[in-house]
Amino acid sequence: MITMEMSLRGFNCFNAYSLNEAREILKKEKIHYILLDINLPDGNGYELINELKNSDERIFVLTGEEDPKFREQTYQKGVIDFIVKDLNFAHKIPQVIMNIEQLEKNKQSTVLIVSESKDVKTYLGKLLKNRFYNIITTENEENVVELVQKHLVDLIIFDQTTESIDAIEFMQNHSYISTKNKISVILLSDSFEASTIRDGMKSGIVEFITQPIVAEELVLKVDLWIDYKRKNDELLCSVRLLQEYKDTVDESSIVSKTDRFGIITYVNKSFCEISGYSEDELIGKNHNILRHPEMPKETFKDMWHTIKKLKKSWRGKVKNRKKDGGFYWVDALIKPIINADGEIEEYIALRHDITEEEEVKKYFKDKLKGSQLDLAHSIKLSQEYENATDKFTAILKTDTDNIITYANDNFCKLSGYSLNELIGINCQSLRDEKHIKEGDCKKLQEILAKGKHKAILFTNIAKDGSAYYLDTIVYPIKNAEGIIKEHLHLMHDITELTNMHKEIEDTQKEIVYKMGEIGESRSQETGYHVKRVAEYSKLLASLYGLSDEEAETIFIVSPMHDIGKVAISDAILKKPGKLTEEEFDIMKSHSEIGYSVLKVSERKLLNAAAVVAHEHHEKWDGGGYPRGLKGEDIHIFGRITAIADVFDALGSDRVYKKAWDDEKIFNLFKEQSGKHFDPVLVKLFLENKEKFIDIRNKYKESI
């Protein structure tokens, strides 16, 4: 069973059925990790542990024992972890794989131990080196600042069993260690007063462990806070990456933002350079300051109808007026930014300069229109105009049945097909399936049949299977009798701009999900909790009738429902028993904390996440917190996440309870329909409970 599971994950596995077989394999092969049974035909597994105590192999013990003393001995002998062989054994194998991945990551992490006791430093050093941590030690806190500056320290353990070390005073005087350097601090002592814990937490200490040390507790807490810092570092990297994407867009495009009334709130350097205005001259002005008198009013009516009424992106070519009275042409993409309530917050516009292209077209049009030259000369000019357009644009010609009759070199390069491969095929075969499913091609045919042209953004699939994006205008071409004979497709490649926009959106989603993971990683009790809550929420949103976009939004942001818990102390968050009234009040504050952190963002996803964090503990009858909202005054995202969160919590083991069976869970939802939960959502949930159970089984915990 173990071999099959680990081989599928890429591990090279060897099997031994006795101590002697194991010794033979160890002589011949380079082994990194051992899963060792204690009871073997020719001896006890501890014999092998003792033989390997100074070697590089890391050992996981397979046992039927659950005795706490046995567990402590296991850790003290240098064993990584033990796996109890019970009925759930098969589900524990993936946890071993996760532990190995964690151990490999530990090689990049450093722990500083501060203690006057040589025995404590030796004991802790051996325990943590066995988990591949880099260990540095010192006898007093005076050296801590120097060591933190010299080494990339991820966690500090202060041993305060002697009066000469005062970790709390040290942290109060060097608060930047926890606030700026984001280094977690663990304090060891013989005992702790309540005031000590209070002052310690305020100074930046995150864990308090009493002597004598329980090896398993220490290891788990060190792993937890190292992993917390690692995820936090990943989040910061993602934020920096998002900034890099923004800077890239700023450098490669002409960018502006306006509020929902069209007042300019941001312009980049390229916008100022092409328009001739300074940033100060533009900010606070209406965007029509740039409107050129030659632009038809219908263009702007269509633009405002699309972005304001339909709340969709608008693409088109616009002629703008410069400060000095000149002009420039841009190919523009204007996108409305929608908040969690479905209201427009602002508009962002990305443009690129197409002045030269438009001027070439105009030059040849004017030459042809006003020329008094003979027919031969006019034909020559027409050919020159076509050649100039051909250099700037990808061009297709199709008959009225969509069959391709011509493609220029630009289109062949974009599509990856040769001209011979394109001639005679239906142009619909080049389109992404979504255009066929949504009827875009059919609608285009109907418009062209009426003699009207149409602008559309097409996603095409190249010969190699990759997608490319074309800003397209299709014209119906008529003969002298006014009969439509063919269609002309003029296309501008915007693949790079579209992919960059998608990367920015994907990075935002990744940041939101990682923030949700950080909120949940405080307890390490539900590794797949945020994933399941996201899947439950999306399913319930779809069943309720929300749009695909809204369902996708709640899928992305629901993992952040408990982000505020990062500010709740572990003494409360992980308390196995019932919380006191004062402790519960502190616990409830996580909703307000999460909301306060997220509400200041201008991003649609983070605004939606703020709503979820704020309202997922509100109750239908008004008995929830933090504001006691009632009924539909609670945002639908909050009502959905409440059901998803409670369903997963009840069906999962926590430090303070065992998982409930399904019958008990579903009975509770029936009883709380119209009390705790939205009755319509509960009905949908219960009618489709098998689908929710399928999700739970798909993302079941590994331990």
C-alpha positions as CSV (number, residue, x, y, z in Angstrom):
1,M,0.0,0.0,0.0
2,I,2.8,2.4,1.0
3,T,5.0,1.5,-2.0
4,M,2.1,2.0,-4.5
5,E,1.1,5.4,-3.1
6,M,4.7,6.8,-2.8
7,S,5.8,5.4,-6.2
8,L,2.9,7.3,-7.8
9,R,4.3,10.5,-6.2
10,G,7.7,9.8,-7.8
11,F,9.6,8.2,-4.9
12,N,12.0,5.4,-5.5
13,C,10.9,2.7,-3.0
14,F,12.6,-0.4,-1.6
15,N,10.9,-3.1,0.5
16,A,12.4,-5.1,3.4
17,Y,10.5,-7.6,5.5
18,S,13.1,-8.1,8.2
19,L,15.9,-6.2,9.9
20,N,18.5,-8.2,8.0
21,E,16.9,-7.4,4.6
22,A,16.8,-3.7,5.6
23,R,20.5,-3.7,6.5
24,E,21.4,-5.3,3.1
25,I,19.5,-2.6,1.3
26,L,21.1,0.2,3.3
27,K,24.5,-1.1,2.4
28,K,23.8,-1.1,-1.4
29,E,21.5,1.9,-1.9
30,K,21.5,5.6,-0.9
31,I,18.4,5.8,1.3
32,H,17.0,9.2,2.4
33,Y,13.8,8.1,4.4
34,I,12.8,4.9,6.2
35,L,9.3,3.8,7.2
36,L,10.2,1.4,10.0
37,D,7.9,-1.1,11.7
38,I,8.8,-1.8,15.4
39,N,7.8,-5.5,15.5
40,L,9.7,-7.5,12.9
41,P,10.3,-11.2,12.5
42,D,14.0,-11.1,13.4
43,G,14.0,-8.3,16.0
44,N,12.8,-4.9,17.2
45,G,12.9,-1.8,15.0
46,Y,14.7,0.1,17.8
47,E,17.8,-1.9,17.0
48,L,17.9,-0.3,13.6
49,I,17.2,3.2,15.1
50,N,20.2,2.8,17.4
51,E,22.4,1.6,14.5
52,L,21.5,4.7,12.4
53,K,21.5,7.3,15.2
54,N,24.5,9.1,13.6
55,S,23.5,8.6,10.0
56,D,21.7,10.8,7.5
57,E,18.6,8.7,7.1
58,R,15.4,10.0,8.5
59,I,13.0,7.5,10.1
60,F,9.2,7.3,10.4
61,V,8.0,4.7,12.9
62,L,5.0,2.5,12.0
63,T,3.4,1.3,15.2
64,G,0.2,0.2,16.9
65,E,1.1,2.0,20.1
66,E,-0.7,5.3,21.1
67,D,1.0,5.6,24.5
68,P,2.2,9.3,25.1
69,K,5.4,8.0,26.8
70,F,6.1,5.9,23.7
71,R,5.5,9.0,21.5
72,E,8.0,11.0,23.6
73,Q,10.6,8.3,23.4
74,T,10.1,8.1,19.7
75,Y,10.9,11.8,19.2
76,Q,13.9,11.7,21.7
77,K,15.5,8.9,19.8
78,G,15.7,11.1,16.7
79,V,12.7,9.7,14.8
80,I,10.8,12.2,12.6
81,D,7.2,11.0,13.3
82,F,5.2,8.0,14.1
83,I,2.2,6.6,12.2
84,V,-0.3,4.6,14.1
85,K,-1.5,1.5,12.2
86,D,-5.2,1.7,12.7
87,L,-8.3,1.5,10.4
88,N,-7.5,5.0,9.0
89,F,-3.9,4.0,8.1
90,A,-4.4,4.3,4.3
91,H,-5.3,7.9,4.7
92,K,-2.2,8.7,6.6
93,I,0.3,7.8,3.9
94,P,-0.2,11.2,2.0
95,Q,0.7,12.9,5.3
96,V,4.0,11.1,5.3
97,I,4.7,12.5,1.8
98,M,3.7,16.0,3.0
99,N,6.1,15.6,6.0
100,I,8.9,14.7,3.7
101,E,8.2,17.7,1.5
102,Q,8.2,19.9,4.6
103,L,11.5,18.4,5.8
104,E,13.1,19.2,2.4
105,K,11.9,22.8,2.7
106,N,13.3,23.0,6.3
107,K,16.8,22.9,4.8
108,Q,16.3,26.6,3.9
109,S,15.2,27.6,7.4
110,T,17.3,28.7,10.4
111,V,16.4,28.5,14.1
112,L,18.3,30.5,16.7
113,I,18.4,29.0,20.3
114,V,19.1,31.3,23.1
115,S,20.0,29.4,26.4
116,E,22.6,29.4,29.2
117,S,22.0,25.6,29.5
118,K,24.3,23.5,27.4
119,D,21.9,20.5,27.9
120,V,19.0,22.5,26.6
121,K,20.9,23.7,23.5
122,T,22.1,20.2,22.8
123,Y,18.7,18.7,23.2
124,L,16.9,21.3,21.1
125,G,19.6,21.3,18.5
126,K,19.5,17.6,18.1
127,L,15.7,17.5,17.9
128,L,15.5,20.3,15.3
129,K,18.6,19.3,13.2
130,N,16.9,15.9,12.8
131,R,14.2,17.8,10.9
132,F,16.9,19.5,8.7
133,Y,16.7,22.9,10.3
134,N,19.9,25.0,10.4
135,I,20.7,25.6,14.0
136,I,22.7,28.5,15.6
137,T,23.0,29.0,19.4
138,T,24.1,31.7,21.9
139,E,24.2,31.9,25.6
140,N,22.7,35.4,26.1
141,E,20.4,37.8,24.3
142,E,23.2,40.4,23.7
143,N,24.3,38.3,20.7
144,V,20.8,37.9,19.3
145,V,20.8,41.2,17.3
146,E,24.1,40.4,15.7
147,L,23.1,36.9,14.8
148,V,19.8,38.0,13.4
149,Q,21.5,40.5,11.2
150,K,24.2,38.0,10.1
151,H,22.0,35.0,9.4
152,L,18.6,34.7,7.8
153,V,16.9,33.6,11.0
154,D,13.3,32.4,10.7
155,L,12.5,31.6,14.4
156,I,14.0,32.2,17.8
157,I,13.7,30.0,20.9
158,F,14.4,31.8,24.2
159,D,15.1,29.5,27.2
160,Q,14.1,31.7,30.2
161,T,14.6,29.1,33.0
162,T,17.3,31.3,34.5
163,E,16.9,34.9,35.7
164,S,19.8,36.1,33.6
165,I,17.7,35.9,30.4
166,D,14.7,38.2,30.1
167,A,13.2,37.5,26.7
168,I,10.2,39.8,27.2
169,E,12.3,42.9,28.0
170,F,14.6,42.1,25.1
171,M,11.7,41.8,22.7
172,Q,10.2,45.0,24.0
173,N,13.5,46.8,23.2
174,H,13.9,45.1,19.8
175,S,10.3,44.9,18.5
176,Y,11.5,45.2,14.9
177,I,12.5,41.5,15.1
178,S,8.9,40.4,15.1
179,T,7.3,43.4,13.3
180,K,9.8,44.2,10.5
181,N,11.8,41.0,10.2
182,K,8.7,38.8,10.8
183,I,10.6,36.4,13.0
184,S,8.5,34.2,15.3
185,V,9.6,33.9,18.9
186,I,9.0,30.9,21.2
187,L,9.6,31.2,25.0
188,L,10.5,28.3,27.3
189,S,10.1,28.6,31.1
190,D,9.3,26.5,34.1
191,S,5.9,28.2,34.5
192,F,4.0,31.3,33.2
193,E,1.9,33.8,35.0
194,A,-1.0,35.4,33.1
195,S,0.7,38.7,33.1
196,T,3.8,37.1,31.6
197,I,1.8,35.7,28.7
198,R,0.1,39.1,28.2
199,D,3.3,41.1,28.2
200,G,5.0,38.5,26.0
201,M,2.3,38.5,23.4
202,K,2.4,42.2,23.2
203,S,6.2,42.1,22.7
204,G,5.9,39.7,19.8
205,I,6.3,36.3,21.4
206,V,3.9,33.8,19.7
207,E,4.3,30.6,21.8
208,F,4.8,29.8,25.5
209,I,6.1,26.3,26.3
210,T,6.6,25.1,29.9
211,Q,9.4,22.8,31.1
212,P,9.9,19.9,30.9
213,I,9.7,20.1,27.2
214,V,7.4,17.7,25.3
215,A,9.4,16.9,22.2
216,E,6.3,16.4,20.0
217,E,4.8,19.7,21.1
218,L,7.9,21.7,20.5
219,V,8.5,20.1,17.0
220,L,4.9,20.7,15.9
221,K,5.0,24.4,17.0
222,V,8.3,25.1,15.4
223,D,7.0,23.5,12.2
224,L,3.9,25.6,12.4
225,W,5.6,28.9,12.8
226,I,8.3,28.2,10.2
227,D,5.5,27.2,7.8
228,Y,3.6,30.4,8.7
229,K,6.7,32.6,7.9
230,R,7.2,30.6,4.7
231,K,3.7,31.3,3.5
232,N,3.9,34.9,4.6
233,D,7.1,35.3,2.6
234,E,5.4,33.7,-0.4
235,L,2.5,36.2,0.0
236,L,5.0,39.1,0.0
237,C,6.6,37.7,-3.1
238,S,3.2,37.5,-4.8
239,V,2.5,41.1,-3.9
240,R,5.8,42.2,-5.3
241,L,5.2,40.1,-8.4
242,L,1.8,41.9,-8.8
243,Q,3.6,45.2,-8.6
244,E,6.0,44.1,-11.3
245,Y,3.1,43.2,-13.5
246,K,1.6,46.7,-12.9
247,D,4.9,48.3,-13.7
248,T,5.2,46.2,-16.9
249,V,1.8,47.4,-18.0
250,D,2.7,51.0,-17.1
251,E,5.9,50.7,-19.2
252,S,4.3,49.0,-22.2
253,S,0.8,50.7,-22.4
254,I,-0.9,54.1,-22.2
255,V,-2.8,53.7,-18.9
256,S,-5.4,55.8,-17.2
257,K,-8.1,55.4,-14.5
258,T,-11.3,57.3,-13.9
259,D,-13.9,57.3,-11.3
260,R,-17.4,56.2,-12.1
261,F,-18.3,59.7,-13.3
262,G,-15.4,59.8,-15.8
263,I,-13.1,62.0,-13.7
264,I,-9.4,61.1,-14.2
265,T,-7.8,59.6,-11.0
266,Y,-4.6,58.2,-12.5
267,V,-2.4,58.5,-15.6
268,N,1.0,57.0,-16.3
269,K,4.0,58.6,-17.9
270,S,3.2,57.3,-21.4
271,F,-0.3,58.9,-21.2
272,C,1.3,62.3,-20.3
273,E,3.9,62.0,-23.1
274,I,1.4,61.3,-25.9
275,S,-1.2,63.8,-24.8
276,G,1.2,66.6,-24.0
277,Y,-0.5,67.2,-20.6
278,S,1.2,66.9,-17.2
279,E,-0.2,64.6,-14.5
280,D,-1.4,67.6,-12.4
281,E,-3.2,69.0,-15.5
282,L,-5.1,65.8,-16.0
283,I,-5.9,64.5,-12.5
284,G,-9.4,65.7,-11.4
285,K,-10.4,66.6,-15.0
286,N,-13.1,64.9,-17.0
287,H,-11.8,62.5,-19.6
288,N,-13.6,64.5,-22.4
289,I,-10.7,67.1,-22.1
290,L,-9.0,64.8,-24.7
291,R,-12.1,64.4,-27.0
292,H,-11.3,65.2,-30.6
293,P,-14.2,67.0,-32.4
294,E,-13.9,64.6,-35.4
295,M,-14.9,61.6,-33.2
296,P,-18.6,60.6,-33.7
297,K,-20.8,61.0,-30.7
298,E,-22.2,57.6,-31.4
299,T,-18.8,56.0,-30.5
300,F,-18.9,57.4,-27.0
301,K,-22.6,56.6,-26.5
302,D,-21.7,53.0,-27.4
303,M,-18.7,53.1,-25.1
304,W,-20.7,54.4,-22.1
305,H,-23.6,52.0,-22.7
306,T,-21.2,49.1,-22.8
307,I,-19.1,49.9,-19.7
308,K,-21.7,51.6,-17.5
309,K,-25.0,49.9,-18.4
310,L,-23.8,46.5,-19.5
311,K,-20.8,46.6,-17.1
312,K,-18.6,45.0,-19.8
313,S,-15.3,45.8,-21.4
314,W,-15.3,48.1,-24.5
315,R,-12.7,48.0,-27.2
316,G,-12.3,50.4,-30.1
317,K,-10.2,53.0,-31.9
318,V,-10.3,56.5,-30.6
319,K,-8.9,59.8,-32.0
320,N,-7.8,62.1,-29.1
321,R,-6.8,65.7,-29.0
322,K,-3.4,66.8,-27.6
323,K,-2.8,69.8,-25.4
324,D,-1.2,71.7,-28.4
325,G,-4.2,71.0,-30.6
326,G,-2.7,68.1,-32.4
327,F,-4.1,64.6,-32.3
328,Y,-3.2,60.9,-31.9
329,W,-5.0,57.6,-32.4
330,V,-5.2,54.8,-29.8
331,D,-6.5,51.2,-29.8
332,A,-8.3,51.3,-26.4
333,L,-9.5,48.7,-24.0
334,I,-11.7,50.2,-21.2
335,K,-12.8,47.9,-18.3
336,P,-15.2,48.7,-15.5
337,I,-14.0,47.6,-12.1
338,I,-16.9,46.0,-10.1
339,N,-17.1,45.8,-6.3
340,A,-18.6,43.0,-4.2
341,D,-22.0,44.6,-4.4
342,G,-22.0,44.6,-8.2
343,E,-21.5,48.4,-8.4
344,I,-18.9,50.1,-10.5
345,E,-16.0,51.5,-8.5
346,E,-13.9,52.9,-11.3
347,Y,-12.8,52.4,-14.9
348,I,-9.3,51.4,-16.1
349,A,-8.2,51.9,-19.7
350,L,-5.2,50.4,-21.5
351,R,-4.2,51.8,-24.9
352,H,-1.5,51.6,-27.5
353,D,-0.6,54.2,-30.1
354,I,-1.8,53.4,-33.6
355,T,-1.5,57.0,-35.0
356,E,1.0,56.0,-37.7
357,E,-1.2,53.1,-38.9
358,E,-4.3,55.3,-39.1
359,E,-2.5,58.1,-40.9
360,V,-1.2,55.7,-43.5
361,K,-4.8,54.6,-44.1
362,K,-6.1,58.1,-44.3
363,Y,-3.3,59.2,-46.7
364,F,-4.2,56.6,-49.2
365,K,-8.0,57.0,-48.8
366,D,-7.7,60.8,-49.4
367,K,-5.5,60.1,-52.4
368,L,-8.0,57.7,-53.9
369,K,-11.1,59.8,-53.1
370,G,-10.0,63.1,-54.5
371,S,-7.8,62.0,-57.4
372,Q,-8.3,63.2,-60.9
373,L,-5.8,60.6,-62.3
374,D,-6.7,58.0,-64.8
375,L,-8.1,54.6,-63.9
376,A,-4.7,52.9,-64.1
377,H,-3.1,55.3,-61.7
378,S,-6.1,55.0,-59.3
379,I,-5.7,51.2,-59.3
380,K,-2.0,51.6,-58.5
381,L,-2.8,53.9,-55.6
382,S,-5.4,51.4,-54.4
383,Q,-2.8,48.6,-54.5
384,E,-0.4,50.8,-52.5
385,Y,-3.1,51.5,-49.9
386,E,-3.8,47.8,-49.6
387,N,-0.1,47.0,-49.3
388,A,0.3,49.5,-46.5
389,T,-2.7,48.2,-44.6
390,D,-1.4,44.7,-45.2
391,K,1.8,45.5,-43.3
392,F,0.0,46.8,-40.2
393,T,-2.9,44.4,-40.0
394,A,-3.8,40.7,-40.2
395,I,-6.3,40.2,-43.0
396,L,-8.8,37.4,-44.0
397,K,-11.3,37.3,-46.7
398,T,-14.2,34.9,-46.6
399,D,-17.2,34.2,-48.8
400,T,-20.7,34.6,-47.4
401,D,-20.6,31.0,-46.1
402,N,-17.5,31.8,-44.0
403,I,-15.1,29.9,-46.3
404,I,-11.6,31.4,-46.3
405,T,-10.6,32.7,-49.8
406,Y,-7.6,34.8,-48.8
407,A,-5.2,35.3,-45.8
408,N,-2.2,37.7,-45.7
409,D,1.2,36.8,-44.2
410,N,0.5,38.4,-40.9
411,F,-2.5,36.1,-40.3
412,C,-0.6,33.1,-41.4
413,K,2.2,33.9,-38.9
414,L,-0.4,34.4,-36.1
415,S,-2.3,31.2,-36.8
416,G,0.7,29.0,-37.6
417,Y,-1.1,27.7,-40.8
418,S,0.2,28.2,-44.3
419,L,-2.0,29.9,-46.9
420,N,-2.7,26.6,-48.7
421,E,-3.9,25.1,-45.3
422,L,-6.2,28.0,-44.8
423,I,-7.8,28.4,-48.2
424,G,-11.1,26.5,-48.4
425,I,-11.7,26.0,-44.7
426,N,-14.5,27.5,-42.6
427,C,-13.1,30.3,-40.5
428,Q,-15.2,29.1,-37.5
429,S,-12.8,26.1,-37.3
430,L,-10.1,28.6,-36.1
431,R,-12.2,30.0,-33.3
432,D,-12.2,29.0,-29.6
433,E,-15.1,26.8,-28.8
434,K,-16.7,29.5,-26.6
435,H,-17.6,31.5,-29.7
436,I,-19.5,28.6,-31.1
437,K,-21.2,27.8,-27.8
438,E,-22.2,31.4,-27.2
439,G,-23.4,31.9,-30.8
440,D,-20.9,34.7,-31.6
441,C,-20.2,33.5,-35.1
442,K,-23.9,33.1,-35.9
443,K,-24.7,36.6,-34.6
444,L,-21.9,38.0,-36.7
445,Q,-23.3,36.4,-39.8
446,E,-26.7,37.9,-39.1
447,I,-25.3,41.4,-38.8
448,L,-23.2,41.1,-41.9
449,A,-26.1,39.8,-43.9
450,K,-27.9,43.1,-43.1
451,G,-25.0,45.0,-44.7
452,K,-23.5,46.2,-41.4
453,H,-20.0,45.9,-40.2
454,K,-19.1,44.5,-36.7
455,A,-16.3,44.9,-34.2
456,I,-15.6,41.9,-32.1
457,L,-12.8,40.4,-29.9
458,F,-12.0,36.8,-31.2
459,T,-10.1,34.2,-29.4
460,N,-8.5,31.9,-32.0
461,I,-6.6,28.6,-31.6
462,A,-3.3,28.3,-33.5
463,K,-2.1,25.2,-35.2
464,D,0.1,24.4,-32.2
465,G,-3.0,24.6,-29.9
466,S,-2.1,27.9,-28.3
467,A,-4.6,30.7,-28.0
468,Y,-4.2,34.2,-29.6
469,Y,-6.5,37.2,-29.4
470,L,-7.6,39.4,-32.2
471,D,-9.3,42.8,-32.1
472,T,-11.4,42.3,-35.2
473,I,-13.6,44.4,-37.5
474,V,-15.5,42.5,-40.2
475,Y,-16.9,44.4,-43.2
476,P,-19.5,43.1,-45.8
477,I,-18.1,43.8,-49.3
478,K,-20.7,44.6,-51.9
479,N,-20.5,44.5,-55.7
480,A,-21.8,47.3,-58.0
481,E,-25.4,46.0,-57.7
482,G,-25.2,46.2,-53.9
483,I,-25.1,42.5,-53.4
484,I,-22.8,41.2,-50.6
485,K,-20.1,39.0,-52.3
486,E,-17.6,38.5,-49.5
487,H,-16.5,39.5,-46.0
488,L,-13.3,41.4,-45.1
489,H,-11.7,40.7,-41.7
490,L,-9.2,43.3,-40.4
491,M,-7.5,42.1,-37.2
492,H,-5.1,43.6,-34.7
493,D,-3.1,41.1,-32.5
494,I,-3.6,41.9,-28.8
495,T,-2.4,38.6,-27.4
496,E,0.4,40.0,-25.3
497,L,-1.9,42.6,-23.7
498,T,-4.6,40.0,-23.0
499,N,-2.2,37.5,-21.5
500,M,-0.7,40.2,-19.3
501,H,-4.2,41.1,-18.1
502,K,-4.9,37.4,-17.3
503,E,-1.6,37.1,-15.4
504,I,-2.5,40.1,-13.3
505,E,-5.9,38.6,-12.4
506,D,-4.4,35.2,-11.7
507,T,-1.8,36.7,-9.4
508,Q,-4.6,38.6,-7.5
509,K,-6.4,35.3,-7.1
510,E,-3.3,33.5,-5.8
511,I,-2.7,36.3,-3.3
512,V,-6.3,36.0,-2.0
513,Y,-6.0,32.2,-1.7
514,K,-2.6,32.3,0.1
515,M,-4.0,34.9,2.6
516,G,-6.8,32.4,3.3
517,E,-4.2,29.6,3.8
518,I,-2.3,31.8,6.2
519,G,-5.4,32.4,8.3
520,E,-6.1,28.6,8.5
521,S,-2.4,27.6,9.0
522,R,-2.5,28.9,12.6
523,S,-4.2,25.7,13.8
524,Q,-2.9,23.0,11.3
525,E,-6.1,21.1,12.0
526,T,-7.8,21.3,8.6
527,G,-5.3,21.2,5.8
528,Y,-8.0,21.1,3.1
529,H,-10.5,23.3,5.0
530,V,-10.1,26.4,2.8
531,K,-10.3,24.3,-0.3
532,R,-13.5,22.5,0.7
533,V,-15.1,25.7,1.9
534,A,-14.3,27.3,-1.5
535,E,-15.8,24.3,-3.4
536,Y,-18.9,24.2,-1.2
537,S,-19.5,27.9,-1.6
538,K,-19.2,27.8,-5.4
539,L,-21.6,24.9,-5.6
540,L,-24.2,26.5,-3.3
541,A,-23.9,29.9,-5.2
542,S,-24.6,28.1,-8.5
543,L,-27.6,26.2,-7.0
544,Y,-28.9,29.5,-5.7
545,G,-28.8,31.0,-9.2
546,L,-25.9,33.4,-8.9
547,S,-24.1,34.1,-12.1
548,D,-21.0,32.2,-13.1
549,E,-18.9,35.3,-12.4
550,E,-20.4,35.7,-8.9
551,A,-19.9,31.9,-8.2
552,E,-16.3,32.2,-9.2
553,T,-15.8,35.3,-7.0
554,I,-17.1,33.5,-3.9
555,F,-15.0,30.5,-4.8
556,I,-11.9,32.7,-4.8
557,V,-12.6,34.8,-1.7
558,S,-14.4,32.4,0.7
559,P,-11.0,30.9,1.8
560,M,-10.4,34.3,3.5
561,H,-13.4,34.1,5.8
562,D,-11.2,33.5,8.9
563,I,-8.2,35.7,7.9
564,G,-8.7,37.8,11.1
565,K,-7.7,34.8,13.2
566,V,-4.0,35.6,12.5
567,A,-4.4,38.3,15.2
568,I,-5.9,35.8,17.8
569,S,-3.5,34.3,20.2
570,D,-2.8,30.6,20.1
571,A,-3.7,30.4,23.8
572,I,-7.3,31.0,22.7
573,L,-7.3,29.8,19.1
574,K,-6.0,26.3,20.0
575,K,-7.6,25.9,23.4
576,P,-9.0,22.4,23.6
577,G,-11.6,23.2,26.2
578,K,-14.5,25.6,26.3
579,L,-13.7,29.3,26.0
580,T,-14.5,31.7,28.7
581,E,-16.9,34.6,28.0
582,E,-13.9,36.9,27.8
583,E,-12.0,34.5,25.5
584,F,-15.0,34.1,23.2
585,D,-15.3,37.9,22.9
586,I,-11.7,38.0,21.8
587,M,-12.3,35.1,19.4
588,K,-15.3,36.9,17.8
589,S,-13.2,39.9,17.1
590,H,-11.6,38.1,14.1
591,S,-14.6,39.1,11.9
592,E,-14.0,42.8,12.5
593,I,-10.2,42.4,12.2
594,G,-10.5,40.6,8.9
595,Y,-12.9,43.2,7.6
596,S,-10.7,46.1,8.8
597,V,-7.7,44.7,7.0
598,L,-9.5,44.0,3.7
599,K,-12.0,46.9,3.3
600,V,-9.4,49.5,2.5
601,S,-8.5,47.8,-0.7
602,E,-9.7,49.1,-4.1
603,R,-9.7,45.6,-5.6
604,K,-12.9,43.8,-6.4
605,L,-11.8,40.4,-5.0
606,L,-10.5,41.9,-1.7
607,N,-13.7,43.9,-1.3
608,A,-15.7,40.7,-1.7
609,A,-13.4,38.9,0.8
610,A,-14.0,41.8,3.3
611,V,-17.8,41.1,3.1
612,V,-17.2,37.3,3.7
613,A,-14.9,37.9,6.6
614,H,-17.3,40.4,8.2
615,E,-20.6,38.6,7.8
616,H,-20.0,34.8,7.8
617,H,-20.9,34.6,11.5
618,E,-24.2,36.6,11.2
619,K,-27.4,34.6,11.7
620,W,-30.6,34.7,9.7
621,D,-32.6,35.5,12.9
622,G,-30.3,38.3,13.9
623,G,-28.5,36.4,16.7
624,G,-25.0,36.4,15.1
625,Y,-22.1,38.7,15.3
626,P,-20.4,41.2,14.9
627,R,-23.4,43.4,13.9
628,G,-26.5,41.3,14.5
629,L,-27.7,41.6,10.9
630,K,-30.9,39.8,10.0
631,G,-32.3,38.0,7.0
632,E,-31.4,39.4,3.6
633,D,-29.6,42.3,5.2
634,I,-26.8,39.7,5.4
635,H,-24.9,39.7,2.1
636,I,-25.5,36.5,0.1
637,F,-21.8,35.8,0.1
638,G,-21.9,35.8,4.0
639,R,-25.0,33.5,4.1
640,I,-23.4,31.0,1.7
641,T,-20.0,30.9,3.4
642,A,-21.7,30.4,6.8
643,I,-23.3,27.1,5.6
644,A,-20.1,26.0,3.9
645,D,-17.9,26.8,6.9
646,V,-20.2,25.2,9.5
647,F,-20.7,22.0,7.3
648,D,-17.0,21.5,7.0
649,A,-16.3,22.4,10.7
650,L,-18.8,19.9,12.0
651,G,-17.6,17.1,9.7
652,S,-13.9,17.6,10.7
653,D,-11.9,16.8,13.8
654,R,-10.8,19.9,15.7
655,V,-8.7,20.4,18.8
656,Y,-11.8,20.9,20.9
657,K,-14.1,18.2,19.3
658,K,-14.4,15.1,17.2
659,A,-16.1,15.1,13.8
660,W,-19.9,14.6,13.8
661,D,-21.6,11.9,11.7
662,D,-23.6,13.0,8.6
663,E,-27.0,12.3,10.0
664,K,-26.4,14.6,13.0
665,I,-25.0,17.3,10.8
666,F,-28.0,17.4,8.4
667,N,-30.4,17.3,11.4
668,L,-28.7,20.4,12.8
669,F,-29.2,22.2,9.5
670,K,-32.9,21.3,9.4
671,E,-33.3,22.6,13.0
672,Q,-31.4,25.8,12.3
673,S,-33.1,26.6,9.0
674,G,-34.6,30.1,9.4
675,K,-32.7,30.5,12.7
676,H,-29.0,30.4,12.1
677,F,-29.1,29.9,8.3
678,D,-31.0,31.2,5.2
679,P,-33.9,28.7,4.8
680,V,-33.7,28.8,1.0
681,L,-30.0,28.0,1.0
682,V,-30.5,25.2,3.6
683,K,-33.2,23.6,1.3
684,L,-30.8,23.7,-1.7
685,F,-28.0,22.3,0.5
686,L,-30.1,19.4,1.8
687,E,-31.6,18.6,-1.6
688,N,-28.1,18.3,-3.0
689,K,-26.2,17.0,0.0
690,E,-24.6,14.1,-2.0
691,K,-22.8,16.7,-4.1
692,F,-21.4,18.3,-1.0
693,I,-20.3,14.9,0.4
694,D,-18.6,14.1,-2.9
695,I,-16.5,17.3,-2.5
696,R,-15.7,16.4,1.1
697,N,-14.5,13.0,0.0
698,K,-12.5,14.4,-2.9
699,Y,-10.6,16.8,-0.6
700,K,-10.4,14.6,2.5
701,E,-7.7,15.3,5.1
702,S,-4.5,13.2,4.9
703,I,-4.5,12.6,8.7
